[in-house]
Amino acid sequence: MLARMAADPKLDSGARAHFGALRARPRQAHALTLSASAEHFTPPWLLERVRRVMGAIDLDPCSCTEAQANVGAAHWYGAADDGLGRPWAGRVFINPPGDRRGALPKRFWCKLAEEVAAGNVVEVTWLAFNLAQLRTLQVDSRLLPECDVCVLRERIRFTGDSPTKDNAVLYWGPSRDRFADAFADVGTIWRGRSGRRQQLP
Ligand SMILES: C[S@@+](CC[C@H](N)C(=O)[O-])C[C@H]1O[C@@H](n2cnc3c(N)ncnc32)[C@H](O)[C@@H]1O
């Protein structure tokens, strides 16, 4: 409709330009919610807090050599390994790769929920690239209500070529108080449901 109006010869050039601009706007807004690439790396200040909470990172299931200089996980998988098809265990840190439709974060989330339910992953910190990602994570409704969430006050400046977004950090595991302490100075903590922490259906 907007495309037709932007090209309608019955309209004057000003009106055509107006409808052309309206047509372009949703696309721009959408682009602002996207990661420019999968390679947006977690900054050291945030990883230092993750280590304060979990002690160490046993596994980073979506990573690369460059990111590991800061993450320093005992084990990691890269795109060539495909972390989605590998076993996960222990204390996991995840900053999932983005894609245009948010499909990859959803797949990593579903894999995480399976590994938690199986008792293989005992603790996890998940860095959400933007707040819209939280909506997509409802695809598996078991884990999300159990997580504590820190909505960060400032947008993260990721290493790499991604624009800044509103970010959140999700935590599931036994050290909820430590999570609240470690992230209190950088955001607001919302507590997840309590009582079924170590048990997912
Ligand atoms: C957002 S970056 C995060 C890197 C690192 N974990 C960090 O926080 O700094 C996501 C990484 O996952 C990698 N990746 C993409 N698809 C993957 C897959 N199927 N399995 C494992 N890693 C993947 C990307 O190459 C990228 O290095």
The ligand as an ORCA input file, in Angstrom:
! r2SCAN-3c Opt
* xyz 0 1
  C      27.603    -13.370     20.401
  S      29.091    -14.253     20.131
  C      29.560    -14.618     21.796
  C      30.969    -15.065     21.940
  C      31.388    -15.303     23.383
  N      30.603    -16.345     23.983
  C      31.249    -14.047     24.199
  O      30.331    -13.933     24.977
  O      32.083    -13.157     24.025
  C      28.435    -15.806     19.568
  C      29.489    -16.732     19.026
  O      28.881    -17.983     18.686
  C      29.497    -18.472     17.513
  N      28.557    -19.400     16.902
  C      27.670    -19.194     15.905
  N      26.959    -20.306     15.652
  C      27.423    -21.249     16.502
  C      27.093    -22.608     16.740
  N      26.146    -23.229     16.026
  N      27.769    -23.298     17.695
  C      28.716    -22.672     18.428
  N      29.075    -21.385     18.247
  C      28.424    -20.684     17.308
  C      29.776    -17.224     16.703
  O      30.787    -17.460     15.749
  C      30.196    -16.238     17.786
  O      31.593    -16.289     18.004
*
